[in-house]
Amino acid sequence: MLWRAYLDAPNMTNFFLFKNSLLVLILTGANFLFVPEYIAGTTGNASLMAFTRALGGNSLKDGICVMGVNPGPVKTERIITMLKKRASSLLGDESRYMELVESFPMGRPAHVDEVTSLIVFLASSRAGYSTGSNYTVDGGISSRRSI
């Protein structure tokens, strides 16, 4: 599945989906992560959010919808590998990685379909008047500023 391949991609580069007159930018929740260790990623994603708003603000006159999706942590092999590595470093045992998500909303990362369902909706005609908006799917993490 295309969405799964993106979410599992080791590099997590930004993904652009063109479907007829639709542009969806799949970013990351890193645009809300204001820490020096990830300043380049935060800056890049924040600029793509601004790009989405600027382009989408005028794109309907050309019949194009432009939207951004910002997923937080999503349960994929990539995030599990990262959590295991962090558990090994912090807790001395990679098998304890689920302890690290106890502070996440609902005590877990998002399920893939919780993100892809939004993307499917945005790609449908039911979202035809939506453009220039960024949608965050992170269980409120970015509103809390930390997990």
Buried (B, 14 or more C-beta within 10 A) or exposed (E): EEBBEBBBEEEBEBBEBEEEEBBBBBBBBBBBBEEEEBEEBBEBBBEBBEBBBEBBEEBBEEEBBBBBBBBBBBBBEBBBBBBBEEBBEEEEEBEBBEEBBEEBBEEEBBEBEBBBEBBEEBBEEEBEEBBBBBBBBBBEBBEEEEB
